[in-house]
Structure formats: structure tokens, C-alpha cells
């Protein structure tokens, strides 16, 4: 009993740190979108924000995984948060869109180290039988931030402008670093095997990941389909503010309101996923969650007014919580911790390539043709991907991939 209480105290620190960061990120996302749109009055410039991160990660992930797997993950997470926090403080002082892009670029490099490190740390510190519940609670934290962040951003934008919203995000990263600093280190077999990171080492690391992928073809298939759908979502998100302001003719404050109200669905979904964690299979979480999320995106970009758009966002937020929780658990159960950093970096490269292509294509087509038509077409494509994903997920012969546990090489 005492051991369980001790574990959840550690979980609370980790959830608190990540939760504060989530909260700041939602405020920052809205503020930065509006800041760039007001600076340039260009949908392409806003879409550019969504391309900078993938481009930065594309170059970094060539070698980041080899570094991550051989270093203390908790210290990497702390350093990444401190770097991002200090840099984001500078954004309100910038008058050039290129200076803003440069800061976002460097922050994205730090994020490329934080992501795989945090996944490793969570997988190590959270025992297998508690992972889905932990992931549900983490999704709930994200959803709560999704709900409160835009609302507070809307108030701050009205009262003191977008700059303070950005500063709040910077502070949230520093708080996250402080809370993670209070957590213990976890066992890591790779830290004891430190060696200089040379080209030969990186190539050998890639071969090791390749061997895992060849042995786990079903996992890779599910991973690819899921990530393709997610990258389409990212591309659609890059046009969200433009669609709301130019097609729905809503102002900055209503933009904050519509995203905030959508957080109700995400919070309800995350709460429901935590409550029914023992009643539904991991397959149901991923497949049904993803399918209805894609339907929600299609409904949103088909909207012609505030209320239908809001209802659509509530729907997609609710079911995205289930798909995120299910996929996070599926990933933690099937990727060996010994190569999690390297696999995460290669995963990041794939995500970056697809995200760049999808975002660039969507942004360019939105400039050439009708924005609503283009976003609906992309949304329908995501539905098709979700249907194919569902067929593979419910393959009865692959049930072992969804059992609570941890794969090893």
C-alpha cells in the first residue's frame, strides 16, 4: 500500500510538471498564431509556424536518438525545459517574423530531445499495469489545459495583449523543469555504455532500430497508419485560426472561446477514458477514438457558423482523448526502453517529413483554392486512414500487442 502511495506521489510530480507545460502551451499556441497572423496577414505565414518544428526535428533526429539513449533522461528533460523557457521569453520583443521563426526553430530542437526522453522516463517510472490509467490522467491534464488555456488566453489578449500569453508559456516550462528536478533518476542500462557519438555509432543505432521494426511489422503498420492520421490533423490545425476568422468571420476573442469550449469535450473524454479504463480494450480506445476524431475534424471544416463548429470541436476533443491514451499505452508496451530514444528520434523524422509535406500541401492549396473545400478533402482522407487502421487493430491474431506489458529486445 505504502509503495503504491509512493509511486503515485512521483506520478503526481511528473503529471504536475507536464500539466503546467501543457497549460502554457495552449495559451502560447493561440497567442503565437494571432501574433503571426497580425504581423503578416498571411495564412501561409501561420502555416509556416507548423512547418518550422518538423524541419528542426528532421535535422536533429538524425543523431538525437543516439545521444538521448546514452544520457540521463531526467537531466535532458530539465535542460530542454530551461532552454525553451528562456528563449520563449524573447518572442514578445521580436519585431521580425524571421526572428520569431528562429526562436521557434531552436525551441523545436529542444523539444526533439524532450519528447523521447519523457516517453522513456514515463515508461520506466510507471509500472505496466498502471500505464493506461496514468496516460488517461495525463490526457485529462492536457484536456484541462485545452479548456482553460484558450479561455485565459482570450482574457489576456483582451486585457494586455498576446505578449503576456507567450510569457506565461515561458514560465510554465521553467516550472516544469523545477518539478521534474524533484523526481528520482530511473534505471537505464544504456547510460553505463557511454561512448563518443560518431557516424559509425549512429549507423549502428539505426540498424538496431531497423532490426526491431523488421521483427515487429504489425506494430510498425499500426504506428504508420496512426501517425499519418495525426499528421493530417496537424496540417488541418495550421489552418484552424484562418478558417475561424476568414470563413466563419469570428474575432480573436471568439477564436479563444471556440477552442476553449472544445476543451470541454476533451476534458470529458479524458475523464471518461480514466473511468472506463478496465471496461474497454486498448483496441477500442485507439480505433474508435481515432475514427470519431476524424469525423469531428470533417464536421468542423464543414461548419458555416459558430455553434456547429463548436459542437464539432467538442466531439473531436472527446474521442481524441481516447485515441491518445490508447496509442500512448500501445507504444509504451511495444517499444523496448533500450532503444526508445533512438526509435523516438526516427519516429520524429518520419513525423516531420509527413507533417512538412501535409502542411505545405494544405497551406499552398488553401492559397490557390477555397480553404473550406481543401480542408474538407484532407479531413475525408483522414477518415479513410482511420477506417483502414480500425480493420488492422481488430485483427484477432494480434491481441498480444495490446496486452499490458513491456517488450524487450
Order of alpha helices (4+ residues) and beta strands (2+ residues): alpha-alpha-alpha-alpha-alpha-alpha-alpha-alpha-alpha-alpha-alpha-alpha-alpha-alpha
